[in-house]
């Protein structure tokens, strides 16, 4: 299987898991906690992770950029789920 295909499938699987956490207990699931705190909190986390990714790129090296990019993608997927935006819609726009 093509590696680009594998990567998009991974994001789509993570997205489905994120959506499934929407109604779980916020005391048990970090993702459910984000949903319960609302879109403003999700957006703030996205900004925080974007900033950390930029700082890593400028000062901390490749491994830290990879780690922060993972956090950034996760929080972006949470925002999409909160807005009911399927990844395929974003892929189409790209």
N, CA, C and O atoms as a GROMACS GRO file, in nm:
protein
  376
    1UNK      N    1   0.083  -0.118   0.000
    1UNK     CA    2   0.000   0.000   0.000
    1UNK      C    3   0.088   0.124   0.000
    1UNK      O    4   0.193   0.127   0.064
    2UNK      N    5   0.044   0.225  -0.070
    2UNK     CA    6   0.113   0.353  -0.082
    2UNK      C    7   0.121   0.422   0.054
    2UNK      O    8   0.020   0.428   0.125
    3UNK      N    9   0.240   0.474   0.092
    3UNK     CA   10   0.257   0.534   0.225
    3UNK      C   11   0.168   0.656   0.244
    3UNK      O   12   0.118   0.677   0.354
    4UNK      N   13   0.146   0.738   0.141
    4UNK     CA   14   0.057   0.852   0.154
    4UNK      C   15  -0.084   0.806   0.189
    4UNK      O   16  -0.152   0.869   0.270
    5UNK      N   17  -0.128   0.698   0.129
    5UNK     CA   18  -0.260   0.642   0.159
    5UNK      C   19  -0.267   0.595   0.304
    5UNK      O   20  -0.366   0.619   0.373
    6UNK      N   21  -0.162   0.528   0.349
    6UNK     CA   22  -0.158   0.481   0.487
    6UNK      C   23  -0.171   0.600   0.582
    6UNK      O   24  -0.245   0.593   0.680
    7UNK      N   25  -0.099   0.708   0.555
    7UNK     CA   26  -0.104   0.824   0.643
    7UNK      C   27  -0.243   0.887   0.649
    7UNK      O   28  -0.289   0.922   0.758
    8UNK      N   29  -0.309   0.900   0.537
    8UNK     CA   30  -0.442   0.959   0.541
    8UNK      C   31  -0.540   0.864   0.611
    8UNK      O   32  -0.632   0.910   0.679
    9UNK      N   33  -0.521   0.735   0.596
    9UNK     CA   34  -0.608   0.640   0.665
    9UNK      C   35  -0.586   0.647   0.816
    9UNK      O   36  -0.680   0.634   0.894
   10UNK      N   37  -0.462   0.668   0.857
   10UNK     CA   38  -0.434   0.682   1.001
   10UNK      C   39  -0.509   0.803   1.056
   10UNK      O   40  -0.573   0.793   1.160
   11UNK      N   41  -0.502   0.916   0.988
   11UNK     CA   42  -0.572   1.035   1.034
   11UNK      C   43  -0.723   1.012   1.039
   11UNK      O   44  -0.791   1.058   1.131
   12UNK      N   45  -0.775   0.942   0.941
   12UNK     CA   46  -0.919   0.915   0.939
   12UNK      C   47  -0.960   0.820   1.051
   12UNK      O   48  -1.067   0.835   1.109
   13UNK      N   49  -0.874   0.722   1.083
   13UNK     CA   50  -0.903   0.633   1.196
   13UNK      C   51  -0.898   0.708   1.327
   13UNK      O   52  -0.984   0.689   1.413
   14UNK      N   53  -0.799   0.794   1.344
   14UNK     CA   54  -0.790   0.876   1.466
   14UNK      C   55  -0.912   0.965   1.476
   14UNK      O   56  -0.968   0.982   1.584
   15UNK      N   57  -0.954   1.023   1.364
   15UNK     CA   58  -1.074   1.109   1.362
   15UNK      C   59  -1.196   1.032   1.411
   15UNK      O   60  -1.275   1.084   1.491
   16UNK      N   61  -1.214   0.909   1.365
   16UNK     CA   62  -1.328   0.828   1.407
   16UNK      C   63  -1.322   0.798   1.557
   16UNK      O   64  -1.425   0.800   1.625
   17UNK      N   65  -1.204   0.772   1.609
   17UNK     CA   66  -1.188   0.749   1.753
   17UNK      C   67  -1.224   0.877   1.829
   17UNK      O   68  -1.293   0.872   1.930
   18UNK      N   69  -1.176   0.989   1.781
   18UNK     CA   70  -1.206   1.118   1.845
   18UNK      C   71  -1.357   1.140   1.849
   18UNK      O   72  -1.412   1.174   1.954
   19UNK      N   73  -1.424   1.119   1.736
   19UNK     CA   74  -1.570   1.137   1.734
   19UNK      C   75  -1.639   1.045   1.834
   19UNK      O   76  -1.736   1.085   1.898
   20UNK      N   77  -1.588   0.924   1.849
   20UNK     CA   78  -1.652   0.828   1.940
   20UNK      C   79  -1.637   0.870   2.086
   20UNK      O   80  -1.713   0.822   2.172
   21UNK      N   81  -1.543   0.956   2.116
   21UNK     CA   82  -1.519   1.001   2.254
   21UNK      C   83  -1.610   1.117   2.294
   21UNK      O   84  -1.612   1.157   2.410
   22UNK      N   85  -1.683   1.170   2.199
   22UNK     CA   86  -1.765   1.289   2.225
   22UNK      C   87  -1.859   1.272   2.344
   22UNK      O   88  -1.878   1.365   2.422
   23UNK      N   89  -1.916   1.155   2.359
   23UNK     CA   90  -2.014   1.134   2.467
   23UNK      C   91  -1.958   1.056   2.585
   23UNK      O   92  -2.034   1.014   2.673
   24UNK      N   93  -1.827   1.036   2.589
   24UNK     CA   94  -1.767   0.964   2.701
   24UNK      C   95  -1.750   1.054   2.822
   24UNK      O   96  -1.773   1.175   2.814
   25UNK      N   97  -1.709   0.996   2.932
   25UNK     CA   98  -1.691   1.066   3.058
   25UNK      C   99  -1.568   1.158   3.051
   25UNK      O  100  -1.457   1.109   3.030
   26UNK      N  101  -1.587   1.289   3.068
   26UNK     CA  102  -1.474   1.382   3.064
   26UNK      C  103  -1.370   1.358   3.173
   26UNK      O  104  -1.256   1.402   3.160
   27UNK      N  105  -1.408   1.289   3.280
   27UNK     CA  106  -1.312   1.258   3.386
   27UNK      C  107  -1.220   1.143   3.346
   27UNK      O  108  -1.116   1.122   3.409
   28UNK      N  109  -1.257   1.069   3.243
   28UNK     CA  110  -1.179   0.953   3.200
   28UNK      C  111  -1.108   0.980   3.067
   28UNK      O  112  -0.995   0.935   3.047
   29UNK      N  113  -1.172   1.052   2.978
   29UNK     CA  114  -1.119   1.075   2.844
   29UNK      C  115  -1.078   1.221   2.825
   29UNK      O  116  -1.160   1.312   2.842
   30UNK      N  117  -0.951   1.243   2.791
   30UNK     CA  118  -0.902   1.378   2.762
   30UNK      C  119  -0.982   1.439   2.647
   30UNK      O  120  -1.017   1.557   2.651
   31UNK      N  121  -1.010   1.360   2.544
   31UNK     CA  122  -1.085   1.410   2.429
   31UNK      C  123  -1.226   1.451   2.470
   31UNK      O  124  -1.274   1.556   2.428
   32UNK      N  125  -1.293   1.369   2.550
   32UNK     CA  126  -1.426   1.404   2.599
   32UNK      C  127  -1.421   1.532   2.682
   32UNK      O  128  -1.512   1.614   2.677
   33UNK      N  129  -1.314   1.548   2.758
   33UNK     CA  130  -1.298   1.670   2.838
   33UNK      C  131  -1.288   1.792   2.748
   33UNK      O  132  -1.349   1.895   2.776
   34UNK      N  133  -1.212   1.780   2.639
   34UNK     CA  134  -1.203   1.892   2.545
   34UNK      C  135  -1.341   1.926   2.489
   34UNK      O  136  -1.380   2.043   2.485
   35UNK      N  137  -1.415   1.824   2.446
   35UNK     CA  138  -1.549   1.849   2.393
   35UNK      C  139  -1.637   1.916   2.498
   35UNK      O  140  -1.712   2.008   2.466
   36UNK      N  141  -1.628   1.871   2.622
   36UNK     CA  142  -1.714   1.926   2.727
   36UNK      C  143  -1.678   2.071   2.761
   36UNK      O  144  -1.763   2.148   2.808
   37UNK      N  145  -1.552   2.107   2.737
   37UNK     CA  146  -1.509   2.244   2.766
   37UNK      C  147  -1.544   2.341   2.654
   37UNK      O  148  -1.535   2.463   2.672
   38UNK      N  149  -1.583   2.288   2.540
   38UNK     CA  150  -1.633   2.373   2.432
   38UNK      C  151  -1.531   2.408   2.325
   38UNK      O  152  -1.411   2.386   2.339
   39UNK      N  153  -1.585   2.464   2.220
   39UNK     CA  154  -1.505   2.496   2.102
   39UNK      C  155  -1.396   2.598   2.130
   39UNK      O  156  -1.287   2.591   2.072
   40UNK      N  157  -1.422   2.693   2.220
   40UNK     CA  158  -1.320   2.793   2.253
   40UNK      C  159  -1.197   2.726   2.312
   40UNK      O  160  -1.084   2.760   2.277
   41UNK      N  161  -1.217   2.630   2.402
   41UNK     CA  162  -1.106   2.558   2.463
   41UNK      C  163  -1.031   2.477   2.357
   41UNK      O  164  -0.908   2.473   2.356
   42UNK      N  165  -1.106   2.411   2.269
   42UNK     CA  166  -1.044   2.333   2.162
   42UNK      C  167  -0.959   2.425   2.074
   42UNK      O  168  -0.846   2.392   2.039
   43UNK      N  169  -1.013   2.541   2.038
   43UNK     CA  170  -0.940   2.635   1.954
   43UNK      C  171  -0.815   2.687   2.025
   43UNK      O  172  -0.710   2.703   1.963
   44UNK      N  173  -0.827   2.714   2.154
   44UNK     CA  174  -0.710   2.759   2.231
   44UNK      C  175  -0.601   2.652   2.233
   44UNK      O  176  -0.482   2.683   2.222
   45UNK      N  177  -0.641   2.526   2.248
   45UNK     CA  178  -0.543   2.416   2.247
   45UNK      C  179  -0.476   2.407   2.110
   45UNK      O  180  -0.356   2.380   2.101
   46UNK      N  181  -0.552   2.430   2.005
   46UNK     CA  182  -0.496   2.426   1.871
   46UNK      C  183  -0.391   2.536   1.854
   46UNK      O  184  -0.284   2.511   1.798
   47UNK      N  185  -0.421   2.656   1.901
   47UNK     CA  186  -0.325   2.766   1.894
   47UNK      C  187  -0.200   2.733   1.977
   47UNK      O  188  -0.088   2.757   1.933
   48UNK      N  189  -0.221   2.677   2.095
   48UNK     CA  190  -0.108   2.639   2.182
   48UNK      C  191  -0.017   2.539   2.111
   48UNK      O  192   0.105   2.553   2.113
   49UNK      N  193  -0.076   2.438   2.051
   49UNK     CA  194   0.003   2.334   1.984
   49UNK      C  195   0.071   2.388   1.859
   49UNK      O  196   0.183   2.348   1.827
   50UNK      N  197   0.006   2.478   1.788
   50UNK     CA  198   0.068   2.540   1.670
   50UNK      C  199   0.191   2.621   1.713
   50UNK      O  200   0.296   2.614   1.649
   51UNK      N  201   0.176   2.696   1.821
   51UNK     CA  202   0.288   2.775   1.872
   51UNK      C  203   0.403   2.684   1.916
   51UNK      O  204   0.519   2.713   1.887
   52UNK      N  205   0.371   2.576   1.986
   52UNK     CA  206   0.475   2.484   2.029
   52UNK      C  207   0.546   2.419   1.910
   52UNK      O  208   0.666   2.391   1.917
   53UNK      N  209   0.473   2.395   1.802
   53UNK     CA  210   0.533   2.338   1.682
   53UNK      C  211   0.630   2.438   1.619
   53UNK      O  212   0.739   2.402   1.576
   54UNK      N  213   0.589   2.563   1.615
   54UNK     CA  214   0.676   2.668   1.560
   54UNK      C  215   0.802   2.684   1.644
   54UNK      O  216   0.912   2.691   1.589
   55UNK      N  217   0.787   2.690   1.775
   55UNK     CA  218   0.902   2.703   1.864
   55UNK      C  219   0.997   2.584   1.845
   55UNK      O  220   1.118   2.601   1.841
   56UNK      N  221   0.939   2.466   1.834
   56UNK     CA  222   1.022   2.346   1.813
   56UNK      C  223   1.099   2.356   1.682
   56UNK      O  224   1.217   2.321   1.676
   57UNK      N  225   1.033   2.404   1.579
   57UNK     CA  226   1.099   2.417   1.448
   57UNK      C  227   1.214   2.517   1.453
   57UNK      O  228   1.316   2.499   1.386
   58UNK      N  229   1.198   2.621   1.531
   58UNK     CA  230   1.299   2.726   1.538
   58UNK      C  231   1.413   2.696   1.634
   58UNK      O  232   1.525   2.743   1.615
   59UNK      N  233   1.383   2.617   1.741
   59UNK     CA  234   1.481   2.606   1.848
   59UNK      C  235   1.506   2.465   1.903
   59UNK      O  236   1.603   2.446   1.977
   60UNK      N  237   1.424   2.368   1.869
   60UNK     CA  238   1.432   2.241   1.942
   60UNK      C  239   1.462   2.118   1.858
   60UNK      O  240   1.487   2.011   1.914
   61UNK      N  241   1.461   2.129   1.729
   61UNK     CA  242   1.501   2.017   1.646
   61UNK      C  243   1.388   1.927   1.596
   61UNK      O  244   1.272   1.940   1.635
   62UNK      N  245   1.429   1.838   1.510
   62UNK     CA  246   1.337   1.753   1.434
   62UNK      C  247   1.247   1.665   1.521
   62UNK      O  248   1.126   1.658   1.497
   63UNK      N  249   1.303   1.599   1.621
   63UNK     CA  250   1.222   1.509   1.704
   63UNK      C  251   1.111   1.585   1.776
   63UNK      O  252   0.999   1.537   1.787
   64UNK      N  253   1.143   1.703   1.826
   64UNK     CA  254   1.043   1.784   1.896
   64UNK      C  255   0.937   1.835   1.798
   64UNK      O  256   0.819   1.844   1.833
   65UNK      N  257   0.979   1.869   1.675
   65UNK     CA  258   0.882   1.911   1.573
   65UNK      C  259   0.785   1.797   1.543
   65UNK      O  260   0.665   1.820   1.529
   66UNK      N  261   0.836   1.676   1.534
   66UNK     CA  262   0.749   1.560   1.508
   66UNK      C  263   0.649   1.542   1.622
   66UNK      O  264   0.530   1.523   1.598
   67UNK      N  265   0.697   1.549   1.744
   67UNK     CA  266   0.610   1.534   1.861
   67UNK      C  267   0.502   1.643   1.865
   67UNK      O  268   0.384   1.613   1.885
   68UNK      N  269   0.543   1.766   1.847
   68UNK     CA  270   0.447   1.877   1.852
   68UNK      C  271   0.352   1.874   1.733
   68UNK      O  272   0.236   1.912   1.746
   69UNK      N  273   0.399   1.830   1.618
   69UNK     CA  274   0.312   1.818   1.501
   69UNK      C  275   0.202   1.716   1.525
   69UNK      O  276   0.088   1.734   1.483
   70UNK      N  277   0.237   1.609   1.594
   70UNK     CA  278   0.138   1.508   1.630
   70UNK      C  279   0.030   1.569   1.719
   70UNK      O  280  -0.089   1.547   1.697
   71UNK      N  281   0.072   1.645   1.819
   71UNK     CA  282  -0.025   1.713   1.906
   71UNK      C  283  -0.111   1.811   1.828
   71UNK      O  284  -0.232   1.821   1.850
   72UNK      N  285  -0.048   1.883   1.737
   72UNK     CA  286  -0.121   1.981   1.655
   72UNK      C  287  -0.226   1.912   1.569
   72UNK      O  288  -0.341   1.956   1.563
   73UNK      N  289  -0.188   1.803   1.503
   73UNK     CA  290  -0.284   1.730   1.420
   73UNK      C  291  -0.398   1.674   1.503
   73UNK      O  292  -0.514   1.679   1.462
   74UNK      N  293  -0.366   1.621   1.620
   74UNK     CA  294  -0.471   1.567   1.708
   74UNK      C  295  -0.573   1.675   1.742
   74UNK      O  296  -0.694   1.653   1.729
   75UNK      N  297  -0.526   1.791   1.785
   75UNK     CA  298  -0.619   1.896   1.826
   75UNK      C  299  -0.695   1.953   1.706
   75UNK      O  300  -0.810   1.996   1.721
   76UNK      N  301  -0.634   1.954   1.588
   76UNK     CA  302  -0.706   1.994   1.468
   76UNK      C  303  -0.818   1.896   1.438
   76UNK      O  304  -0.929   1.937   1.403
   77UNK      N  305  -0.791   1.766   1.453
   77UNK     CA  306  -0.895   1.666   1.432
   77UNK      C  307  -1.008   1.679   1.533
   77UNK      O  308  -1.124   1.657   1.500
   78UNK      N  309  -0.974   1.715   1.656
   78UNK     CA  310  -1.078   1.738   1.758
   78UNK      C  311  -1.166   1.855   1.715
   78UNK      O  312  -1.288   1.848   1.726
   79UNK      N  313  -1.105   1.962   1.666
   79UNK     CA  314  -1.183   2.077   1.619
   79UNK      C  315  -1.273   2.037   1.503
   79UNK      O  316  -1.390   2.075   1.500
   80UNK      N  317  -1.219   1.961   1.407
   80UNK     CA  318  -1.302   1.915   1.296
   80UNK      C  319  -1.420   1.834   1.347
   80UNK      O  320  -1.533   1.854   1.302
   81UNK      N  321  -1.395   1.744   1.441
   81UNK     CA  322  -1.503   1.661   1.495
   81UNK      C  323  -1.608   1.747   1.563
   81UNK      O  324  -1.728   1.723   1.549
   82UNK      N  325  -1.563   1.848   1.638
   82UNK     CA  326  -1.657   1.937   1.706
   82UNK      C  327  -1.744   2.012   1.605
   82UNK      O  328  -1.861   2.041   1.633
   83UNK      N  329  -1.688   2.043   1.491
   83UNK     CA  330  -1.761   2.114   1.386
   83UNK      C  331  -1.830   2.020   1.288
   83UNK      O  332  -1.897   2.064   1.194
   84UNK      N  333  -1.814   1.888   1.310
   84UNK     CA  334  -1.870   1.786   1.221
   84UNK      C  335  -1.817   1.799   1.078
   84UNK      O  336  -1.891   1.786   0.981
   85UNK      N  337  -1.686   1.826   1.069
   85UNK     CA  338  -1.618   1.834   0.939
   85UNK      C  339  -1.543   1.703   0.917
   85UNK      O  340  -1.449   1.672   0.991
   86UNK      N  341  -1.583   1.628   0.819
   86UNK     CA  342  -1.516   1.503   0.786
   86UNK      C  343  -1.383   1.532   0.717
   86UNK      O  344  -1.375   1.624   0.636
   87UNK      N  345  -1.279   1.454   0.748
   87UNK     CA  346  -1.150   1.476   0.684
   87UNK      C  347  -1.157   1.477   0.531
   87UNK      O  348  -1.082   1.551   0.467
   88UNK      N  349  -1.243   1.396   0.472
   88UNK     CA  350  -1.253   1.390   0.325
   88UNK      C  351  -1.284   1.527   0.265
   88UNK      O  352  -1.241   1.557   0.154
   89UNK      N  353  -1.358   1.608   0.338
   89UNK     CA  354  -1.389   1.744   0.289
   89UNK      C  355  -1.263   1.828   0.283
   89UNK      O  356  -1.246   1.909   0.191
   90UNK      N  357  -1.174   1.810   0.380
   90UNK     CA  358  -1.047   1.884   0.381
   90UNK      C  359  -0.956   1.832   0.271
   90UNK      O  360  -0.894   1.909   0.199
   91UNK      N  361  -0.949   1.697   0.257
   91UNK     CA  362  -0.865   1.639   0.152
   91UNK      C  363  -0.909   1.693   0.015
   91UNK      O  364  -0.825   1.725  -0.069
   92UNK      N  365  -1.039   1.703  -0.005
   92UNK     CA  366  -1.091   1.753  -0.134
   92UNK      C  367  -1.046   1.897  -0.158
   92UNK      O  368  -1.010   1.934  -0.269
   93UNK      N  369  -1.049   1.977  -0.052
   93UNK     CA  370  -1.006   2.117  -0.064
   93UNK      C  371  -0.857   2.128  -0.096
   93UNK      O  372  -0.814   2.215  -0.171
   94UNK      N  373  -0.778   2.036  -0.038
   94UNK     CA  374  -0.634   2.036  -0.067
   94UNK      C  375  -0.609   2.007  -0.214
   94UNK      O  376  -0.494   2.003  -0.258
   0.00000   0.00000   0.00000
